[in-house]
Amino acid sequence: MNDMANQNFANGASGASPSANSAHVDETDNSRLPIGVVLEISGSGSQIALDLPRLNECMEDDDPSIQLAGQVGSQIKIRVGNAWLLASVRDQRKDRRSESGIIAHIDFLGEGSEEKLTGRINGFKRGVTRYPVPGAMVYPASTQDLEQIYASDGRANITIGKVFPTKDIRAGLYIDAMLGKHFALLGSTGTGKSTSASLILHRICEAAPNGHIVMIDPHGEYSAAFRQTGQILDVSNLQMPYWLMNFEEHCEVLLSGSGDERQTDSDILAKCLLAARAKNRLAETMGKITVDSPIPYLLSDLSNIIQDQMGKLDKATSSAPFMRIKGKLDEMKADPRYQFMFSGMLVGDTMADFISKVFRMPGDGKPISIIDVSGVPSDITSTVVAVLSRLVFDFAIWGREESTRPILLVCEEAHRYVPSEKNADGSSVGKILSRIAKEGRKYGISLGLITQRPSDLAEGVLSQCGTIISMRLNNERDQAFVRAAMPEGARGFLDSIPALRNRECIVCGEGVAIPIRVTFDNLEEHKRPASEDPSFVELWNGSGGEEERVERTVLRWRSQG
C-alpha cells in the first residue's frame, strides 16, 4: 500500500471509522474491522489494497464467510455514507511496496442500507447509485450480511442448494426471471450436470404442478428421473404424424442430393406434396392452403401423384428425380424403424391430441413430457427435434389470441442441434431453436439449453440466455466462450469455474439477485437420471451369461427394436 492507504487503514483498524455507530467497535467481531482500503475507482469495479495480517485474523473467525474474506470469489463490502456497497474479489497480487500488502481488483454487485444497531447490510439491491472514493474502508461480508443479500424479495422462487461457503444459506432461483429470458446449464462430462438439470426441473414441477414443460432427451437418461411425475414418450408411443412436417423438413427426410440436383428434386416435391395435401377434405374447408399447412395426407397419395407426374414427362425430361423421391418414400414406409412417424395409422387428424399430449394440456398432474429420441434413427433425429421445436413456436404464435400458456422447451446436448457456424449443416432444427432463442420470450416460450460444449453452440445463442448456470468446464475454449457471455460483475466467479467441485456451479444473470456459487442439494435416488458411469472394475470382475447376453443383443440389433 502507499503511505496514504497505510494511514487510512491504520485509522480504520484502530476504530476511527467514519460511522458513529462503529465508535465502540467490538474487536472480537471481524466483520466490523476493516481488512483494506480503496485505491482506485472505475465504473464497474475498483482496485483495493488488502492487509495480510488482518486477512490471517479473519481466517480464524468462526464465520465461514469471514474466513474467506479477501480471497478470489469472496464478497467484501465498502461503506459509502450510511450505506454499504457489495463487491466480489476478482483477483489478487502481491504489493511490491509493502511486506504485508495485497492488491486486488473487485467487481461491484449492488448496494444496501446499513442497519443502525448492527451495522450490517439491509435492503440489498442490484446495481450501484453511489460510488466510494479512494481511501474508503473495505470490510469482510459476514454470513448475516449474505443472508440479507440472498434473501428472497417475495418473487416466486425455487431453492436448489446452499450458497458457498455458508452452511445454511439457501440458494434460490427466481422462476419468472429465469424462464422469462431463457437459461443455460453448462458443465463438462462427469460434473453432475444431468442430476443438476433433474433437480432444477423437479423443483419447477413442484412449484408449478400445472406447468407445460417439454424436454428433448437424446440419450434416454431422464425417463428414470421423471417416470412418476412426467409423461415419457419414445418411439413406442410418440406417434408423431409425418404430415406435421413443413416443406423444409420434408426435404430433409426425402431428399438426399445437393446443388442443382437437390433444387430440381425440391421443386418436384413441393408440387406433389401440395397436391397430396389438397386431396384431404379438410383442405377444401380451409380454402387456400400452402405446402407448409399441417393438413393430413396419405403417403400412398403422395407416391401416386409422383408416379402420375413422372408418367406425364416427355422423352427429353429425365425421370431420375421422381424415382429418387419415390424410392426414398417407399423405403421410409417399409422400414420398421420409422413406424413411429411414417405409419399408415397416423393419417388421421390427431394434431390437437398430439399437441395436448406433448405440451401437457391438461397436465393431469404430470407437467413435464420427456421426449426420448435415443431410439429414433440418427438420420432423422434432427428433423424430429425440429418438428417438436417448431410446433412449440407455431403453437405460441397462432395462440396469441388466447390467454397465454407459457411453454418451457429444454434441449439436452444443445450443441448437437444449435451448432456453431463451422459445424452448421443448414438443418431446420438449428434455425428454429435460434429463432426461439431470439424471439421466443415475446410469445411465452422459454428455452433451456443443456450442453457440455458451449463453444460449439451457435454464436449469439448463449448470449440470449438471461441466466447462466455454469458447472466445471475443463476446456479453455469453453471457459472463454462462457466468460464472453456472462455479465461484467461475474468475472471473479468465472475464474473459479475450472476449480469447481462436482455438483457445484456459478449462477449469474436474471434468475439471481447477484452472481453466486452454489452447492447443489442431493437428489433422491428415484428422481435421478440414469447417467451414472459404469464401474469397469466391478463389471469386469463378474462373469457368466455372456453368450446369452450376446445372442439377445444380436437379436435386438437385427430386428432394430
C-alpha positions in Angstrom: 0.0 0.0 0.0 1.1 3.6 -0.4 1.6 5.8 2.6 -1.9 7.4 2.5 -3.5 4.0 2.2 -1.5 2.7 5.1 -2.5 5.7 7.2 -6.2 5.3 6.3 -6.1 1.6 7.1 -4.4 2.2 10.4 -7.1 4.7 11.4 -9.8 2.3 10.4 -8.3 -0.7 12.2 -7.9 1.3 15.4 -11.6 2.1 15.4 -11.6 5.6 13.8 -14.4 4.7 11.4 -16.5 7.3 9.6 -19.7 5.9 11.1 -20.9 7.0 14.5 -22.3 3.5 15.0 -18.9 2.0 15.0 -17.4 4.3 17.6 -17.5 1.4 20.0 -16.1 -1.4 17.9 -16.3 -4.9 19.2 -12.8 -6.1 18.5 -14.0 -9.7 18.5 -16.3 -9.0 15.6 -14.1 -9.2 12.5 -17.0 -8.1 10.2 -16.7 -4.6 11.8 -13.0 -4.2 11.4 -11.6 -3.2 8.0 -9.4 -5.5 6.0 -8.3 -3.0 3.4 -8.7 0.3 1.7 -9.9 1.5 -1.8 -7.1 2.7 -4.1 -8.8 3.3 -7.4 -12.4 3.5 -8.7 -13.9 2.8 -12.2 -17.5 2.3 -13.4 -17.8 -1.4 -12.9 -15.2 -2.1 -10.3 -12.2 -0.9 -8.2 -8.7 -1.6 -7.1 -8.2 -2.2 -3.4 -5.3 -2.8 -1.0 -5.7 -5.6 1.5 -3.8 -6.1 4.7 -2.4 -9.7 5.1 -2.3 -9.7 8.9 -5.9 -8.8 9.0 -6.8 -11.5 6.5 -5.0 -14.0 8.6 -7.0 -12.9 11.6 -10.2 -13.4 9.6 -9.2 -16.9 8.7 -9.5 -17.8 12.4 -13.1 -16.5 12.6 -16.0 -18.8 13.3 -18.0 -17.4 10.4 -17.1 -19.3 7.2 -17.9 -16.2 5.1 -15.4 -14.1 7.1 -12.8 -16.9 6.9 -12.7 -16.4 3.1 -12.6 -12.6 3.3 -10.4 -11.1 0.5 -10.0 -14.4 -1.3 -10.8 -14.7 -5.0 -14.5 -15.1 -5.5 -15.4 -13.9 -1.9 -17.6 -10.9 -1.1 -16.4 -7.7 0.6 -18.3 -4.5 1.5 -17.4 -0.9 1.3 -19.0 1.9 3.3 -20.5 4.7 1.2 -22.1 7.3 3.5 -24.7 5.5 5.5 -24.9 2.6 3.0 -22.9 -0.5 2.0 -21.6 -1.3 -1.4 -21.1 -5.1 -2.0 -18.4 -6.3 -4.3 -16.7 -9.6 -5.4 -13.0 -10.1 -5.4 -11.8 -10.9 -8.9 -8.0 -11.4 -8.5 -5.0 -10.7 -6.2 -1.3 -9.9 -6.4 1.5 -9.0 -4.0 2.0 -5.3 -3.4 5.7 -4.8 -4.0 5.7 -1.6 -1.9 4.5 -3.3 1.2 5.6 -6.5 3.0 2.0 -7.1 4.2 0.1 -5.6 1.4 -2.0 -7.3 -1.3 -3.5 -5.6 -4.4 -6.9 -6.9 -5.6 -9.5 -6.0 -8.2 -13.1 -6.1 -7.3 -16.4 -6.1 -9.3 -19.4 -4.2 -7.9 -22.5 -6.2 -7.3 -25.0 -4.0 -5.6 -25.8 -1.9 -2.5 -27.9 -1.8 0.6 -28.7 0.4 3.5 -27.0 -0.1 6.9 -28.8 -1.5 9.9 -28.4 1.1 12.7 -27.7 -1.3 15.5 -25.6 -4.0 13.9 -24.0 -2.1 11.0 -24.9 -4.9 8.7 -26.3 -4.8 5.1 -30.1 -4.4 4.8 -32.4 -4.0 1.9 -29.9 -5.1 -0.8 -30.5 -4.2 -4.4 -28.5 -4.9 -7.6 -26.7 -2.0 -9.2 -24.7 1.0 -8.0 -26.0 4.5 -7.4 -23.2 5.9 -5.2 -19.5 5.1 -5.6 -16.9 5.1 -2.9 -13.9 7.4 -3.0 -10.2 6.3 -2.8 -9.4 5.8 0.8 -12.8 4.3 1.8 -12.5 1.3 4.1 -13.0 -2.3 2.9 -14.7 -4.8 5.3 -15.5 -8.5 5.1 -19.0 -9.6 4.3 -20.4 -11.8 7.1 -22.9 -14.6 6.8 -25.5 -12.4 8.3 -24.8 -9.9 5.5 -25.1 -12.6 2.9 -28.4 -13.8 4.4 -29.8 -10.3 3.7 -28.4 -10.3 0.2 -29.6 -13.7 -0.8 -33.0 -13.4 1.0 -36.0 -13.7 -1.4 -37.6 -10.4 -2.4 -41.0 -12.1 -2.5 -41.0 -13.3 -6.1 -41.8 -16.9 -6.9 -38.6 -18.9 -6.5 -37.2 -22.4 -6.1 -34.2 -23.4 -3.9 -31.6 -25.6 -5.4 -28.8 -25.8 -2.8 -26.6 -23.8 -0.5 -24.6 -20.6 -1.1 -20.9 -21.3 -1.0 -19.2 -21.0 1.5 -22.0 -20.8 4.0 -23.5 -23.8 5.8 -27.2 -22.9 5.8 -28.0 -20.0 3.4 -30.3 -21.4 0.7 -29.6 -20.6 -2.9 -32.7 -19.6 -4.8 -33.6 -19.1 -8.5 -36.4 -16.6 -9.4 -38.6 -18.8 -11.7 -40.2 -16.0 -13.8 -37.0 -14.1 -14.3 -35.1 -17.3 -15.2 -37.7 -18.7 -17.6 -38.8 -15.4 -19.0 -35.4 -14.8 -20.6 -34.2 -18.4 -21.2 -31.4 -20.2 -19.3 -28.4 -22.4 -20.0 -26.9 -25.2 -17.9 -23.3 -25.9 -18.8 -20.7 -28.4 -17.5 -18.2 -30.9 -18.6 -19.0 -34.6 -18.6 -18.9 -36.1 -15.1 -19.6 -32.9 -13.2 -23.2 -33.9 -12.3 -24.9 -31.9 -15.0 -27.7 -34.3 -15.7 -28.5 -34.8 -12.0 -28.5 -31.0 -11.5 -30.8 -30.5 -14.5 -33.2 -33.1 -13.0 -33.1 -31.2 -9.7 -34.0 -27.9 -11.2 -36.8 -29.4 -13.3 -38.2 -31.3 -10.3 -38.2 -28.1 -8.3 -40.0 -26.2 -11.1 -42.6 -29.0 -11.4 -43.2 -28.9 -7.6 -43.6 -25.1 -7.7 -45.9 -25.3 -10.8 -47.8 -28.6 -10.9 -49.9 -27.4 -13.9 -46.9 -26.3 -16.0 -46.1 -27.2 -19.6 -42.5 -28.5 -20.0 -41.1 -30.4 -23.0 -37.7 -31.9 -22.7 -35.7 -33.4 -25.6 -33.7 -36.3 -24.2 -31.2 -37.7 -26.8 -29.8 -40.5 -24.6 -32.8 -41.8 -22.7 -31.3 -40.6 -19.3 -34.3 -38.7 -17.9 -37.0 -41.3 -18.2 -36.0 -42.8 -14.9 -36.0 -39.4 -13.2 -39.5 -38.4 -14.2 -41.3 -41.7 -14.5 -43.6 -40.8 -11.6 -44.1 -37.1 -12.3 -43.8 -36.9 -16.1 -45.1 -38.3 -19.4 -42.4 -40.5 -21.0 -42.6 -40.5 -24.8 -40.4 -42.6 -27.1 -40.6 -44.4 -30.4 -43.0 -46.9 -28.9 -45.7 -44.3 -28.0 -44.8 -41.0 -29.5 -46.9 -41.5 -32.7 -45.8 -38.2 -34.3 -47.7 -37.8 -37.6 -45.4 -37.4 -40.7 -47.8 -34.8 -42.2 -46.9 -32.3 -39.3 -43.6 -31.7 -41.1 -43.4 -28.5 -43.1 -41.8 -28.5 -46.6 -38.3 -27.8 -45.4 -38.5 -30.8 -43.0 -39.9 -33.0 -45.8 -36.9 -32.1 -47.9 -34.5 -33.1 -45.1 -36.1 -36.5 -44.9 -36.9 -37.3 -48.5 -34.1 -35.6 -50.5 -30.5 -36.6 -50.5 -28.9 -34.8 -53.4 -27.1 -31.4 -53.4 -26.7 -28.4 -55.7 -28.8 -28.2 -58.8 -30.0 -31.8 -58.3 -31.5 -31.0 -54.9 -33.2 -27.9 -56.3 -34.8 -30.0 -59.0 -36.0 -32.6 -56.5 -37.2 -29.9 -54.2 -39.4 -28.3 -56.9 -41.0 -31.6 -57.8 -41.6 -32.5 -54.1 -43.2 -29.1 -53.4 -45.7 -29.5 -56.3 -46.6 -33.1 -55.4 -46.8 -32.5 -51.7 -49.2 -29.6 -52.1 -51.4 -31.7 -54.4 -51.4 -34.6 -51.8 -52.5 -32.2 -49.0 -55.2 -30.7 -51.3 -56.9 -34.1 -51.6 -57.9 -34.0 -47.9 -61.5 -32.8 -47.2 -60.0 -30.6 -44.6 -58.2 -28.7 -47.3 -61.5 -28.0 -49.1 -63.0 -26.4 -45.9 -59.8 -24.3 -45.3 -59.9 -22.7 -48.8 -56.3 -21.8 -49.8 -53.6 -23.9 -48.3 -49.8 -23.9 -48.6 -47.2 -26.7 -48.9 -46.4 -26.0 -45.2 -50.0 -26.3 -43.9 -50.3 -29.1 -41.4 -53.1 -30.9 -43.4 -53.1 -34.7 -43.2 -52.4 -36.6 -46.5 -51.9 -40.2 -47.4 -48.4 -41.5 -48.2 -49.9 -43.5 -50.9 -51.5 -40.4 -52.4 -48.1 -38.6 -52.5 -46.5 -41.7 -54.1 -49.2 -42.0 -56.7 -49.0 -38.3 -57.5 -45.2 -38.6 -58.0 -45.9 -41.6 -60.3 -48.5 -39.7 -62.3 -46.3 -36.7 -62.7 -43.5 -39.0 -63.9 -45.9 -40.5 -66.5 -46.6 -37.1 -68.0 -42.9 -36.4 -68.8 -41.8 -36.0 -72.4 -38.9 -38.1 -73.7 -36.4 -35.3 -73.2 -37.0 -35.0 -69.5 -35.3 -37.3 -67.1 -37.4 -39.4 -64.7 -34.5 -39.8 -62.2 -35.6 -37.0 -59.8 -39.1 -38.6 -59.5 -37.5 -42.1 -59.0 -35.2 -40.8 -56.2 -38.1 -39.2 -54.2 -40.4 -42.2 -54.7 -37.7 -44.6 -53.8 -36.9 -42.8 -50.6 -40.6 -42.6 -49.7 -41.1 -46.3 -50.3 -38.0 -47.0 -48.2 -39.3 -45.0 -45.2 -42.7 -46.7 -45.4 -41.2 -50.2 -45.4 -38.5 -49.6 -42.7 -39.9 -50.6 -39.2 -37.6 -48.0 -37.5 -39.6 -45.2 -39.0 -43.0 -46.6 -38.0 -43.3 -44.2 -35.0 -43.7 -41.4 -37.6 -44.3 -42.9 -41.1 -47.1 -45.3 -40.3 -50.3 -45.6 -42.3 -52.1 -45.5 -39.0 -51.1 -41.8 -38.4 -53.0 -40.3 -41.3 -56.0 -39.2 -39.1 -56.3 -35.6 -38.0 -54.8 -36.1 -34.5 -53.0 -32.7 -34.4 -54.9 -31.4 -31.4 -54.5 -34.6 -29.4 -50.8 -34.8 -30.2 -50.2 -31.2 -29.1 -52.2 -31.8 -25.9 -50.2 -34.9 -25.1 -46.7 -33.4 -25.8 -47.4 -30.0 -24.3 -49.2 -31.4 -21.2 -52.5 -29.5 -21.8 -54.0 -30.6 -19.5 -51.1 -31.9 -17.4 -53.1 -34.4 -15.3 -50.5 -34.0 -12.5 -47.6 -34.6 -14.9 -46.4 -31.1 -16.0 -43.3 -32.4 -18.0 -43.1 -34.6 -21.0 -39.8 -36.4 -21.7 -39.2 -36.9 -25.4 -36.7 -39.8 -25.6 -35.2 -39.7 -29.1 -32.5 -42.2 -28.4 -34.4 -44.8 -30.4 -35.0 -42.5 -33.4 -32.9 -43.3 -36.5 -29.9 -41.0 -36.5 -30.6 -39.6 -40.0 -33.9 -38.1 -38.9 -33.2 -37.3 -35.2 -32.6 -33.6 -36.0 -35.8 -33.4 -38.1 -37.9 -34.9 -35.3 -36.4 -32.4 -32.8 -37.1 -29.6 -35.4 -40.7 -30.6 -35.8 -41.3 -30.7 -32.0 -39.5 -27.3 -31.5 -41.4 -25.7 -34.4 -44.7 -27.0 -33.0 -43.9 -25.2 -29.8 -43.1 -22.0 -31.6 -46.0 -22.1 -34.1 -48.5 -23.0 -31.3 -47.4 -19.9 -29.4 -47.7 -17.7 -32.5 -51.1 -18.9 -33.6 -52.3 -18.9 -30.0 -51.7 -15.2 -29.4 -55.4 -14.5 -29.3 -55.8 -17.0 -26.4 -54.8 -16.5 -22.8 -51.0 -17.1 -22.7 -49.9 -20.6 -21.6 -46.1 -20.4 -21.5 -44.1 -23.5 -22.5 -40.6 -24.4 -21.4 -38.6 -26.3 -24.0 -35.5 -27.9 -22.6 -32.9 -29.2 -25.0 -30.2 -31.6 -23.7 -27.0 -31.9 -25.8 -27.9 -28.5 -27.3 -24.7 -28.2 -29.3 -25.9 -31.1 -31.4 -29.0 -29.1 -32.6 -27.8 -25.5 -32.5 -24.2 -25.9 -33.7 -21.8 -23.0 -34.4 -21.3 -21.8 -38.0 -18.2 -24.0 -38.6 -20.3 -27.1 -37.6 -23.6 -26.0 -39.1 -25.2 -28.1 -41.8 -28.1 -25.8 -42.5 -30.6 -28.1 -40.8 -34.0 -26.8 -39.8 -33.6 -27.6 -36.1 -30.7 -25.1 -35.8 -32.8 -22.4 -37.5 -35.9 -22.9 -35.3 -34.0 -23.1 -32.0 -32.1 -20.0 -32.9 -35.3 -18.2 -33.6 -36.8 -19.4 -30.3 -33.7 -18.1 -28.5 -34.1 -14.7 -30.2 -37.9 -14.3 -30.3 -39.5 -16.9 -28.1 -39.9 -14.9 -24.9 -42.2 -12.5 -26.8 -44.6 -15.3 -27.3 -44.3 -17.0 -23.9 -41.7 -19.7 -24.9 -38.8 -20.3 -22.6 -35.7 -22.2 -23.8 -33.4 -24.2 -21.6 -30.1 -25.3 -23.1 -28.0 -28.0 -21.5 -24.6 -28.7 -23.0 -21.1 -29.8 -22.2 -19.6 -27.9 -25.1 -20.8 -24.3 -25.0 -18.1 -23.2 -27.5 -19.8 -25.5 -30.1 -23.1 -23.6 -29.7 -24.3 -21.2 -32.4 -22.8 -17.8 -32.0 -25.2 -15.5 -30.1 -27.5 -18.2 -28.8 -25.8 -18.4 -25.4 -25.9 -14.6 -25.1 -29.7 -14.8 -25.5 -29.9 -16.8 -22.2 -30.6 -14.4 -19.3 -29.5 -16.9 -16.7 -26.3 -19.0 -17.0 -25.7 -21.9 -14.6 -22.1 -23.0 -15.2 -20.6 -26.1 -13.6 -16.9 -27.0 -14.0 -15.6 -26.6 -17.6 -12.3 -28.2 -18.3 -11.8 -26.9 -21.9 -10.2 -23.4 -22.1 -12.2 -22.6 -25.3 -15.5 -23.4 -23.4 -14.4 -21.2 -20.5 -13.6 -18.3 -22.8 -16.9 -18.7 -24.5 -18.9 -18.6 -21.3 -16.8 -15.7 -20.0 -17.8 -13.6 -23.1 -21.5 -14.4 -22.5 -21.6 -13.6 -18.7 -22.0 -10.1 -17.3 -19.1 -8.0 -16.1 -19.9 -8.4 -12.4 -19.3 -12.1 -12.6 -15.6 -12.0 -13.5 -14.4 -13.1 -10.1 -16.7 -16.1 -10.1 -15.8 -17.0 -13.7 -12.2 -17.5 -12.8 -13.2 -20.2 -10.3 -15.1 -22.3 -12.9 -12.2 -24.7 -13.6 -11.8 -25.2 -9.8 -15.5 -26.1 -9.1 -16.1 -29.4 -7.4 -18.7 -31.9 -8.8 -22.3 -30.7 -8.3 -21.1 -27.1 -7.7 -22.0 -24.2 -10.1 -21.8 -20.5 -10.6 -25.2 -18.9 -11.3 -25.4 -15.4 -12.7 -28.0 -13.3 -14.6 -31.7 -12.6 -14.3 -32.5 -15.6 -12.1 -30.5 -14.5 -9.1 -30.0 -11.2 -7.3 -26.2 -11.3 -7.7 -23.8 -13.9 -9.1 -23.5 -16.8 -6.6 -21.6 -20.0 -6.2 -23.9 -22.9 -5.3 -23.5 -26.4 -3.9 -26.5 -28.4 -5.3 -28.8 -30.3 -3.0 -28.7 -34.1 -3.0 -31.5 -35.6 -5.1 -33.5 -38.6 -4.1 -32.5 -41.8 -5.8 -35.7 -42.3 -7.7 -35.5 -38.7 -9.1 -32.0 -39.1 -10.6 -31.4 -39.7 -14.3 -29.8 -42.9 -15.5 -26.5 -41.2 -16.3 -24.1 -42.8 -13.8 -20.8 -44.0 -15.3 -20.2 -47.8 -15.2 -17.7 -49.2 -12.8 -15.2 -51.1 -15.0 -13.5 -52.9 -12.2 -16.8 -54.1 -10.7 -18.3 -55.2 -14.0 -15.2 -56.8 -15.3 -14.9 -58.9 -12.1 -18.2 -60.6 -12.8 -18.7 -63.4 -15.2 -21.4 -65.7 -16.5 -24.2 -65.4 -19.0 -22.1 -63.7 -21.7 -23.2 -66.0 -24.5 -26.9 -65.4 -23.9 -26.3 -61.7 -23.5 -24.6 -61.5 -26.9 -27.4 -63.5 -28.5 -30.1 -61.2 -27.1 -28.2 -58.2 -28.2 -27.7 -59.5 -31.8 -31.5 -60.3 -32.0 -32.4 -56.8 -31.0 -29.8 -55.4 -33.3 -31.1 -57.3 -36.3 -34.8 -56.6 -35.5 -33.9 -52.9 -34.9 -36.1 -52.9 -31.8 
